[in-house]
């Protein structure tokens, strides 16, 4: 069966408006590591040991933010956390980070039991952090 040949996501590439600000958010704000990059395309490859993101510097002056209701593309990326305390710790650490826009603070997702929050990182990408006890 073909399904068994695809193991999961190898990495996720995000185009960002400000590479240094986004890299700083993930590295300094969340404690991720820089594991590579391509200076000729300005990019940074970052990882928390489980996930790898490639951050690519957006080029040109035509910067339009993503409209999740109107554009085809990445709606958001969601990272899971081990428990509710960790969710709150992450939120407290990044809610006031320079360039971060909080869409909503930790709250139940629908009727629960999942609890999540949503932000836009400094480069403009929408990111969810979630804890699901199921």
C-alpha positions as CSV (number, residue, x, y, z in Angstrom):
1,X,0.0,0.0,0.0
2,X,1.4,3.4,-1.0
3,X,0.3,5.0,2.4
4,X,3.0,3.0,4.2
5,X,5.7,4.5,2.0
6,X,5.1,8.1,3.2
7,X,6.3,8.3,6.8
8,X,5.4,11.9,7.7
9,X,6.6,15.4,7.2
10,X,10.4,15.7,6.7
11,X,10.4,19.5,7.1
12,X,8.0,22.4,6.6
13,X,9.2,25.5,4.7
14,X,7.9,28.9,5.6
15,X,8.5,32.1,3.8
16,X,8.9,34.9,6.3
17,X,8.9,38.7,6.0
18,X,11.9,39.1,8.3
19,X,14.3,36.1,8.5
20,X,16.2,37.4,11.5
21,X,13.1,38.2,13.5
22,X,11.6,34.8,12.8
23,X,14.8,32.9,13.5
24,X,15.2,34.8,16.7
25,X,11.6,33.9,17.8
26,X,12.2,30.2,17.2
27,X,15.8,30.0,18.5
28,X,15.7,32.5,21.4
29,X,11.9,32.4,22.2
30,X,11.3,28.7,21.8
31,X,14.8,27.3,22.3
32,X,15.1,25.7,18.9
33,X,18.5,25.1,17.3
34,X,19.8,26.3,13.9
35,X,20.7,23.2,12.0
36,X,21.6,24.8,8.6
37,X,20.7,27.4,6.1
38,X,21.6,28.9,2.7
39,X,23.1,32.3,2.9
40,X,22.7,32.8,-0.9
41,X,18.9,32.5,-0.6
42,X,18.7,33.9,2.8
43,X,17.3,31.0,4.8
44,X,17.7,29.2,8.2
45,X,16.9,25.6,9.0
46,X,15.8,25.2,12.6
47,X,14.8,22.2,14.7
48,X,13.6,21.3,18.2
49,X,14.8,17.8,17.7
50,X,11.5,16.5,16.5
51,X,10.4,19.0,13.8
52,X,12.4,20.9,11.2
53,X,11.4,24.2,9.7
54,X,13.0,26.0,6.9
55,X,12.6,29.7,7.1
56,X,13.0,31.5,3.7
57,X,13.4,35.2,3.4
58,X,10.6,36.7,1.3
59,X,12.0,38.7,-1.6
60,X,10.7,41.9,-3.3
61,X,8.5,44.7,-2.1
62,X,5.2,43.0,-2.7
63,X,4.5,41.8,0.8
64,X,0.9,40.7,1.2
65,X,-0.1,38.9,4.4
66,X,-1.8,35.5,4.0
67,X,-5.6,35.6,4.2
68,X,-6.6,32.2,5.4
69,X,-10.1,32.7,4.0
70,X,-9.1,33.9,0.5
71,X,-5.7,32.3,-0.4
72,X,-4.7,28.8,-1.2
73,X,-1.7,27.8,1.0
74,X,-0.7,27.1,4.5
75,X,-3.5,27.9,6.9
76,X,-1.3,27.4,9.9
77,X,1.1,25.0,11.5
78,X,0.2,23.4,14.8
79,X,2.8,22.2,17.4
80,X,1.7,19.8,20.1
81,X,2.9,20.2,23.7
82,X,3.0,17.6,26.4
83,X,0.5,19.0,28.9
84,X,-1.5,22.1,29.9
85,X,1.3,23.5,32.1
86,X,3.7,23.4,29.1
87,X,1.1,25.1,26.9
88,X,0.8,27.9,29.5
89,X,4.6,28.1,29.8
90,X,5.0,28.5,26.1
91,X,2.2,31.1,25.9
92,X,3.7,33.2,28.7
93,X,7.2,33.0,27.1
94,X,6.1,34.3,23.7
95,X,2.9,36.3,24.1
96,X,4.9,39.6,24.4
97,X,7.8,38.6,22.1
98,X,8.7,41.4,19.7
99,X,6.6,41.0,16.5
100,X,4.3,38.3,17.8
101,X,0.6,38.9,17.4
102,X,-1.6,36.9,19.7
103,X,-4.8,35.8,17.9
104,X,-6.2,34.2,21.1
105,X,-4.9,33.0,24.4
106,X,-5.1,29.4,25.6
107,X,-8.7,28.2,25.4
108,X,-10.6,25.0,24.6
109,X,-10.8,24.0,21.0
110,X,-14.5,23.7,20.4
111,X,-16.0,21.7,23.2
112,X,-12.6,20.4,24.3
113,X,-10.8,18.6,25.7
114,X,-8.1,20.0,23.5
115,X,-6.7,23.4,24.6
116,X,-4.8,25.6,22.2
117,X,-3.7,29.1,21.4
118,X,-2.9,30.8,18.1
119,X,-0.3,33.5,17.2
120,X,1.4,35.0,14.2
121,X,5.2,34.7,14.5
122,X,7.3,37.8,13.7
123,X,7.6,36.7,10.0
124,X,3.8,36.6,9.6
125,X,3.0,32.9,9.7
126,X,0.1,31.6,11.8
127,X,1.1,29.1,14.5
128,X,-1.0,27.1,16.8
129,X,0.2,25.4,20.0
130,X,-2.0,22.7,21.4
131,X,-2.4,20.2,24.2
132,X,-4.8,17.3,23.7
133,X,-5.2,14.9,26.7
134,X,-6.8,12.2,24.5
